[in-house]
Amino acid sequence: MLILLVYCVLIAAVSVVGGYLPGLIRFTHVRLHALMSLVAGFMLGVACFHMLPHSVEHGGSLDSAMLYLMIGLLGMFFLVRALHFHQHGSVEDTEALPACDHDHDDSHSHHHGTQHSLSWTGVFVGLTIHTLIDGVALATAVAAGSVTSAPITLAGIGTFLAIALHKPLDSMSITTLMAAGGWSRRSQWKVNVAYAMVCPIAALLFFLLLDMQLSESSPGRLVPPALAFSAGVFLCIALGDLLPEIQFHSHDRIKYSACLLAGVALAWTIRYVEPPHLHEHTPAASSSETVH
């Protein structure tokens, strides 16, 4: 529970900081999408090297894991398609957008800049649903690493890093669209803080739910499907962010590809700092080996 609390505090902090990044750092198109490729590669690796194998390891069959993975992938795909929330824009992209010449307050109904208002609210709703799933993924990863007598200091570290690296980009998307719509900094701060708290709250609540059925002999029935479902969500987000940048952008394709590979490699190395038991799989003896 302590490690989850630490993760939650750090995720909330980086999420809040992410909302202020556009005012501190100029994210050009190339810089932003290179970062997106790195994060997408890391999420891809976490899904394939950690979440899915752990789902099977903790009692789920491979067929069941793949079913829940597909549910997570398609569910996130249709959610993104319906709400169009998972799109990150750079300063260069938003500077061309018309903005109001006055600030908006929460109590102020506005008609000027309605298009931007709908854009950021739609993004906020979609990303809130997405970050609820992130919270479930984080809680499940920590719970899966806790079902053992082995050291659990870094349980769920891969999932935590994937969320922590990605969450500032989401916060930046919200505040950038709010700024383009002319919303005040105070309004941006309120929304940014509210969004930053969603993942920690979801993670803590879901962990408490898991904790009621966890024991050293049984990881709980929810852990394997939740891990596989989260892997599907991570795959959808990773490929949804990644493919447009490498496949459809002719510029800097080598740079984006290098960032992708670096992210995947980083996810692979995480296995060496996670609790050893999570990657010590002993294959079952075949029937031919047991017959004498």
C-alpha positions as CSV (number, residue, x, y, z in Angstrom):
1,M,0.0,0.0,0.0
2,L,2.9,2.4,0.8
3,I,4.4,2.0,-2.6
4,L,1.1,2.7,-4.2
5,L,0.7,5.9,-2.2
6,V,4.1,7.0,-3.3
7,Y,3.2,6.3,-7.0
8,C,-0.1,8.2,-6.6
9,V,1.6,11.3,-5.1
10,L,4.2,11.3,-7.9
11,I,1.6,10.9,-10.7
12,A,-0.5,13.7,-9.3
13,A,2.6,15.9,-9.1
14,V,3.8,15.3,-12.7
15,S,0.2,15.6,-14.0
16,V,-0.1,19.1,-12.4
17,V,3.3,20.1,-13.7
18,G,2.3,18.9,-17.2
19,G,-0.5,21.4,-17.2
20,Y,2.0,24.2,-16.8
21,L,4.6,23.0,-19.2
22,P,3.3,25.0,-22.2
23,G,4.1,28.2,-20.3
24,L,7.5,27.0,-19.2
25,I,8.9,25.1,-22.2
26,R,8.2,25.6,-25.9
27,F,7.2,22.3,-27.3
28,T,7.7,22.4,-31.0
29,H,6.0,19.9,-33.3
30,V,9.2,17.8,-33.6
31,R,10.0,17.8,-29.9
32,L,6.5,16.9,-28.8
33,H,6.1,14.0,-31.3
34,A,9.6,12.7,-30.5
35,L,8.5,12.6,-26.8
36,M,5.2,11.0,-27.8
37,S,7.1,8.3,-29.8
38,L,9.3,7.5,-26.7
39,V,6.3,7.3,-24.4
40,A,4.3,5.2,-26.9
41,G,7.2,2.8,-27.3
42,F,7.5,2.5,-23.5
43,M,3.8,1.8,-23.1
44,L,4.0,-0.8,-25.9
45,G,6.8,-2.5,-24.0
46,V,5.1,-2.4,-20.7
47,A,1.9,-4.0,-22.2
48,C,3.8,-6.8,-23.9
49,F,6.7,-7.5,-21.4
50,H,4.9,-6.9,-18.1
51,M,1.1,-6.7,-18.1
52,L,0.2,-9.5,-20.4
53,P,2.7,-12.1,-19.1
54,H,1.8,-11.2,-15.5
55,S,-1.9,-11.7,-16.3
56,V,-1.1,-15.3,-17.3
57,E,1.3,-15.8,-14.5
58,H,-1.2,-14.9,-11.8
59,G,-3.8,-17.5,-12.8
60,G,-5.3,-16.4,-16.0
61,S,-5.2,-18.7,-19.0
62,L,-3.7,-17.4,-22.2
63,D,-7.0,-17.5,-24.0
64,S,-8.7,-15.6,-21.2
65,A,-5.9,-13.0,-21.2
66,M,-6.1,-12.4,-24.9
67,L,-9.9,-12.0,-24.7
68,Y,-9.6,-9.3,-22.0
69,L,-6.8,-7.7,-23.9
70,M,-9.0,-7.4,-27.0
71,I,-11.8,-6.0,-24.9
72,G,-9.5,-3.3,-23.5
73,L,-8.0,-2.5,-26.9
74,L,-11.3,-2.2,-28.8
75,G,-13.0,-0.5,-25.9
76,M,-10.4,2.2,-25.8
77,F,-10.4,2.4,-29.6
78,F,-14.1,3.2,-29.8
79,L,-13.9,5.5,-26.8
80,V,-11.2,7.6,-28.6
81,R,-13.1,7.4,-31.8
82,A,-16.3,8.7,-30.1
83,L,-14.7,11.5,-28.1
84,H,-11.5,12.3,-30.1
85,F,-9.7,13.1,-26.9
86,H,-6.3,11.5,-27.4
87,Q,-4.7,14.1,-29.6
88,H,-1.7,16.1,-28.4
89,G,-1.0,19.4,-30.0
90,S,2.2,21.5,-29.8
91,V,2.5,25.2,-29.4
92,E,3.0,25.5,-33.1
93,D,-0.3,23.7,-33.7
94,T,-2.3,25.8,-31.3
95,E,-0.9,29.2,-32.2
96,A,-2.9,29.1,-35.4
97,L,-6.2,28.7,-33.5
98,P,-8.2,31.9,-33.0
99,A,-8.5,32.8,-29.3
100,C,-10.9,35.1,-27.4
101,D,-9.6,38.6,-26.4
102,H,-11.0,38.1,-22.9
103,D,-10.8,35.5,-20.1
104,H,-13.7,33.2,-19.2
105,D,-14.6,32.3,-15.6
106,D,-16.5,29.2,-14.4
107,S,-19.6,31.3,-13.6
108,H,-19.5,33.1,-17.0
109,S,-21.6,31.6,-19.8
110,H,-19.8,32.2,-23.0
111,H,-20.6,31.9,-26.7
112,H,-17.4,33.4,-28.2
113,G,-14.9,30.6,-28.5
114,T,-17.6,27.8,-28.1
115,Q,-15.7,25.5,-30.5
116,H,-12.6,25.6,-28.2
117,S,-14.8,25.1,-25.1
118,L,-16.3,22.0,-26.6
119,S,-12.9,20.8,-27.6
120,W,-11.4,21.0,-24.2
121,T,-14.4,19.6,-22.4
122,G,-14.6,16.7,-24.7
123,V,-10.9,16.1,-24.2
124,F,-11.3,16.4,-20.5
125,V,-14.2,13.9,-20.3
126,G,-12.4,11.4,-22.5
127,L,-9.1,11.7,-20.7
128,T,-10.8,11.4,-17.4
129,I,-12.3,8.0,-18.4
130,H,-8.8,7.0,-19.8
131,T,-7.1,8.0,-16.5
132,L,-9.6,6.0,-14.5
133,I,-8.4,3.0,-16.4
134,D,-4.8,4.0,-15.7
135,G,-5.7,4.0,-12.0
136,V,-7.1,0.5,-12.3
137,A,-3.9,-0.6,-14.2
138,L,-1.6,0.9,-11.6
139,A,-3.5,-0.7,-8.6
140,T,-3.6,-4.1,-10.3
141,A,0.1,-4.0,-11.2
142,V,1.0,-3.2,-7.6
143,A,-1.4,-5.8,-6.2
144,A,0.0,-8.4,-8.5
145,G,3.6,-7.7,-7.3
146,S,2.4,-7.8,-3.7
147,V,1.2,-11.4,-3.7
148,T,4.4,-12.9,-2.5
149,S,6.8,-13.0,0.4
150,A,9.6,-11.6,-1.8
151,P,10.6,-7.9,-1.7
152,I,8.0,-5.7,-3.3
153,T,9.8,-2.4,-3.2
154,L,9.4,-1.7,-6.9
155,A,6.2,-3.6,-7.6
156,G,4.3,-2.1,-10.5
157,I,7.3,0.2,-11.4
158,G,6.8,-0.3,-15.2
159,T,3.1,0.6,-15.1
160,F,3.8,3.5,-12.9
161,L,6.5,4.9,-15.2
162,A,4.3,4.5,-18.3
163,I,1.5,6.5,-16.6
164,A,3.9,9.1,-15.1
165,L,5.5,9.7,-18.5
166,H,2.3,9.9,-20.3
167,K,0.1,11.9,-17.9
168,P,1.9,15.3,-18.4
169,L,1.1,15.1,-22.1
170,D,-2.6,14.6,-21.3
171,S,-2.7,17.5,-18.9
172,M,-0.9,19.7,-21.4
173,S,-3.5,18.9,-24.0
174,I,-6.3,20.1,-21.7
175,T,-4.6,23.3,-20.6
176,T,-3.4,24.1,-24.1
177,L,-7.0,23.9,-25.4
178,M,-8.3,25.9,-22.5
179,A,-5.7,28.6,-23.2
180,A,-6.6,28.6,-26.9
181,G,-10.2,29.1,-25.9
182,G,-9.4,32.1,-23.7
183,W,-10.0,30.5,-20.3
184,S,-8.3,32.2,-17.3
185,R,-5.2,30.7,-15.6
186,R,-7.3,30.2,-12.5
187,S,-9.8,28.1,-14.4
188,Q,-7.0,26.1,-16.0
189,W,-5.4,25.5,-12.6
190,K,-8.7,24.2,-11.2
191,V,-9.3,21.8,-14.1
192,N,-5.7,20.7,-14.1
193,V,-5.7,19.8,-10.4
194,A,-9.0,18.0,-10.7
195,Y,-7.7,15.9,-13.5
196,A,-4.4,15.2,-11.7
197,M,-6.4,13.6,-8.8
198,V,-8.4,11.2,-10.9
199,C,-5.8,8.5,-11.4
200,P,-4.6,8.4,-7.7
201,I,-8.2,8.2,-6.4
202,A,-9.1,5.5,-8.9
203,A,-5.9,3.5,-8.1
204,L,-6.4,3.7,-4.3
205,L,-10.1,2.7,-4.5
206,F,-9.5,-0.2,-6.8
207,F,-6.5,-1.4,-4.7
208,L,-8.8,-1.5,-1.7
209,L,-11.2,-3.6,-3.7
210,L,-8.4,-5.9,-4.7
211,D,-7.0,-6.0,-1.1
212,M,-10.3,-7.5,0.2
213,Q,-9.7,-10.7,-1.9
214,L,-5.9,-10.9,-2.0
215,S,-3.9,-13.4,-0.1
216,E,-0.5,-15.0,-0.4
217,S,-2.0,-18.1,-1.9
218,S,-4.4,-16.4,-4.3
219,P,-3.9,-13.1,-6.2
220,G,-7.7,-12.6,-6.5
221,R,-9.9,-13.3,-9.4
222,L,-9.8,-9.6,-10.6
223,V,-6.1,-9.3,-11.0
224,P,-5.5,-11.5,-14.2
225,P,-8.4,-10.0,-16.3
226,A,-7.6,-6.5,-15.1
227,L,-3.9,-6.8,-16.1
228,A,-4.9,-8.2,-19.5
229,F,-7.5,-5.5,-20.0
230,S,-5.0,-2.8,-19.1
231,A,-2.5,-4.2,-21.5
232,G,-5.1,-3.8,-24.3
233,V,-5.7,-0.2,-23.3
234,F,-2.0,0.5,-23.2
235,L,-1.5,-1.1,-26.7
236,C,-4.3,1.0,-28.1
237,I,-3.0,4.2,-26.7
238,A,0.6,3.4,-27.7
239,L,-0.3,2.5,-31.3
240,G,-2.8,5.3,-31.6
241,D,-0.1,7.9,-30.6
242,L,2.7,6.2,-32.5
243,L,1.5,5.1,-35.9
244,P,0.3,8.5,-37.2
245,E,3.7,10.1,-36.3
246,I,6.0,7.5,-37.9
247,Q,3.8,6.2,-40.7
248,F,2.2,9.4,-42.0
249,H,4.9,12.0,-41.2
250,S,7.7,12.1,-43.8
251,H,9.9,14.4,-41.7
252,D,12.1,13.1,-38.9
253,R,10.9,9.6,-39.3
254,I,14.3,8.2,-38.3
255,K,14.3,10.3,-35.1
256,Y,10.7,9.2,-34.2
257,S,11.7,5.5,-34.9
258,A,14.7,5.8,-32.7
259,C,12.6,7.2,-29.9
260,L,10.1,4.4,-30.3
261,L,12.9,1.8,-30.0
262,A,14.4,3.6,-27.0
263,G,11.0,3.4,-25.3
264,V,10.6,-0.3,-25.9
265,A,14.2,-1.0,-24.7
266,L,13.5,1.0,-21.5
267,A,10.4,-1.1,-20.9
268,W,12.5,-4.3,-21.4
269,T,15.1,-3.2,-18.9
270,I,12.4,-2.6,-16.2
271,R,12.2,-6.3,-15.7
272,Y,15.7,-6.2,-14.1
273,V,14.5,-3.8,-11.3
274,E,11.1,-5.3,-10.6
275,P,10.7,-8.0,-8.0
276,P,12.5,-11.1,-9.3
277,H,9.6,-13.4,-8.8
278,L,7.5,-11.6,-11.5
279,H,9.8,-12.8,-14.2
280,E,10.8,-16.2,-12.9
281,H,8.5,-18.5,-14.9
282,T,9.0,-22.2,-14.7
283,P,7.5,-24.1,-17.6
284,A,5.3,-27.0,-16.8
285,A,6.6,-30.4,-17.6
286,S,5.1,-32.0,-20.7
287,S,3.3,-35.3,-20.6
288,S,6.0,-37.0,-22.5
289,E,8.5,-36.0,-19.8
290,T,6.4,-37.3,-16.9
291,V,5.8,-40.8,-18.5
292,H,8.5,-43.4,-17.8
